Each structure stands twice: as C-alpha cells, then as structure tokens.
C-alpha cells in the first residue's frame, strides 16, 4: 500500500486539513505552482470544488484585501462559475483563480483590523456612542444633544471616548 499511487484523502481527517493548509499557504507565499498542484491533488481525490472556491473567497479578503481589491471580485466569479459549471470543467476556473490569487500582492489589514476590533468589542462591551454620531429622529433626542455637531466629512475621531485614538487599520 505504501507504493500505491492511490491519493490518500480523507475528507474529514488529517490529510484533508493538511492539503487545504498547504494550498492556502502556497497562495499566501505567492507560489502558484505549488497552489495549483495542491488544487489538482484535492480535485483528483474527490474534494468538493465548492469547498475549495469558498476558501478562495475567504483568502481574497483575508490575505489580499485592499492590496488588490479585485481579488474578491475574481474569487467570487470563480465561486459562481464552480457552482454553475461543476466538475470536470470548473477545474479550469479554479486554476485561473488560484493563479490570480497567488500572484496578487498581499495585505492582511482587513483581517487584522476586524480581529482587533472584535476583541475590543467583546472585552469592552457596549461603549457609549459619541452623542454627535447618534441618530436624532425625535425632538426629545435632539433636545438631549443627539446628533449635535455632526459633520459629514469630519476629521474628528468617531470612536467611543474610552478607545479614542485606537488604530485598527494599519
């Protein structure tokens, strides 16, 4: 069995997770050849192409983000093509997307920002929203100062007082 060319791939087990990990890490390292190999290996072993496309959509925002915003558009187009076309033809769409995502510049600012902000939201709870940012649909709310001093294109820090000056996007 060790000399067999049978592709070991357990869709719920270690080999599944090792292969998808190698796939993602190859794209992250801008190595399209390795990424295409792991893509082919997963497909040949019977992995669901929708699962792979879904991971590519996540990757487009998590690892590329604003360095090349069109990566999310491409990843979503690949996902749509995979769901419409199916195997075996959609493997070409997947390869197209994998090569594009692998070659794209990388920027994890969106991922890092949401993780840091989520941590603060969880740890600090509902910090009071600054009065000038509050909605004032009633006379009472206006009288209480809701929305007072709001400017559409202000340079003021809109974060709650306790975390003013905090930078999530670096």
C-alpha positions in Angstrom: 0.0 0.0 0.0 2.8 2.4 0.6 3.9 2.1 -3.0 0.4 2.7 -4.3 -0.4 5.8 -6.3 -3.8 6.0 -4.7 -4.4 9.5 -3.4 -4.8 9.4 0.4 -7.5 11.9 1.2 -10.0 11.6 4.0 -12.5 14.4 3.6 -12.9 14.8 7.3 -9.5 13.8 8.5 -5.9 15.0 8.8 -4.9 14.6 5.1 -7.9 16.8 4.2 -6.7 19.6 6.5 -3.1 19.2 5.6 -3.8 19.6 1.9 -6.1 22.6 2.2 -3.5 24.1 4.6 -0.7 23.6 2.0 -3.0 25.0 -0.7 -3.7 28.2 1.3 -0.1 28.6 2.5 1.1 28.2 -1.1 -1.2 31.0 -2.3 -0.1 33.2 0.7 3.5 32.7 -0.2 2.8 33.7 -3.9 3.7 30.2 -5.2 1.2 29.5 -7.9 2.9 26.2 -9.0 2.5 24.7 -5.5 -1.0 26.1 -5.1 -2.1 24.6 -8.5 -0.5 21.2 -7.5 -2.5 21.1 -4.2 -5.6 22.2 -6.1 -5.2 19.3 -8.5 -4.5 16.9 -5.7 -7.7 17.8 -3.9 -9.8 17.6 -7.0 -8.3 14.3 -8.1 -9.0 12.9 -4.7 -12.7 14.0 -4.9 -12.8 17.2 -2.8 -15.9 19.3 -3.4 -14.9 22.1 -5.7 -17.4 24.4 -3.9 -15.4 23.9 -0.7 -12.2 25.0 -2.5 -13.9 28.0 -4.1 -15.3 29.1 -0.8 -11.8 29.0 0.7 -10.6 31.1 -2.2 -13.2 33.8 -1.5 -12.1 33.9 2.2 -8.5 34.1 1.1 -9.2 37.0 -1.2 -10.2 39.2 1.7 -8.1 37.6 4.4 -4.7 37.7 2.7 -5.0 40.1 -0.3 -7.6 42.6 0.8 -7.0 46.1 -0.3 -3.6 45.4 -1.8 -5.7 44.3 -4.9 -9.4 44.7 -4.2 -10.3 43.0 -7.5 -9.2 39.7 -5.9 -12.5 39.4 -4.1 -14.3 40.0 -7.4 -12.3 37.3 -9.1 -12.7 34.8 -6.2 -16.5 35.4 -6.2 -16.6 34.9 -10.0 -14.7 31.6 -9.6 -17.1 30.5 -6.9 -20.1 31.4 -9.1 -18.6 29.5 -12.1 -17.9 26.5 -9.9 -21.5 26.3 -8.7 -22.9 26.8 -12.3 -20.5 24.5 -14.2 -19.3 21.8 -11.9 -16.6 19.2 -12.5 -14.7 18.5 -14.5 -14.8 21.8 -16.4 -14.8 24.1 -13.3 -11.2 22.9 -12.5 -10.1 25.4 -15.2 -11.9 28.2 -13.4 -10.4 27.1 -10.1 -6.9 27.1 -11.6 -7.5 30.5 -13.2 -8.5 31.9 -9.8 -5.7 30.2 -7.9 -3.0 31.6 -10.2 -4.5 35.1 -10.0 -4.8 35.0 -6.1 -1.3 33.5 -5.8 0.3 36.3 -7.9 -1.7 39.1 -6.3 0.0 41.4 -3.7 -0.8 40.5 -0.2 -2.2 42.7 2.6 -3.8 41.3 5.8 -5.0 44.8 7.1 -8.7 43.9 6.8 -8.3 40.6 8.7 -6.1 42.1 11.4 -8.4 45.1 11.8 -11.6 43.1 12.2 -10.0 40.7 14.7 -8.6 43.5 16.8 -11.9 45.4 16.7 -13.9 42.2 17.6 -11.6 41.6 20.5 -12.2 45.1 21.8 -16.0 44.9 21.3 -16.1 41.6 23.2 -13.8 42.7 26.0 -15.2 46.3 26.4 -18.8 45.7 25.7 -21.2 48.4 24.5 -19.1 51.5 24.9 -21.2 54.7 24.7 -21.6 56.0 21.1 -20.5 59.7 20.9 -23.5 62.0 21.1 -22.8 63.7 17.7 -23.0 60.2 16.0 -26.3 59.2 17.5 -29.5 59.3 15.4 -32.0 62.0 16.4 -35.4 61.2 14.9 -37.4 62.8 17.7 -37.5 66.3 19.2 -36.6 64.8 22.6 -33.4 63.2 21.2 -32.4 66.4 19.5 -33.0 68.3 22.9 -30.8 65.7 24.6 -28.0 66.5 22.2 -28.2 63.5 19.9 -26.6 64.3 16.5 -25.4 67.8 17.7 -22.3 69.0 16.0 -22.2 66.2 13.5 -20.2 66.9 10.3 -20.4 64.7 7.3 -16.7 64.8 6.4 -15.2 65.4 9.8 -11.6 64.7 10.7 -12.7 64.1 14.3 -12.2 60.7 15.9 -15.6 58.9 15.9 -14.6 56.1 18.3 -16.1 55.9 21.8 -14.3 58.0 24.4 -12.6 55.0 26.1 -10.8 53.9 22.9 -10.3 57.3 21.1 -7.1 57.3 19.0 -7.1 53.5 18.7 -5.9 52.3 15.3 -7.3 49.0 13.9 -6.3 49.6 10.3 -2.6 49.8 9.9 
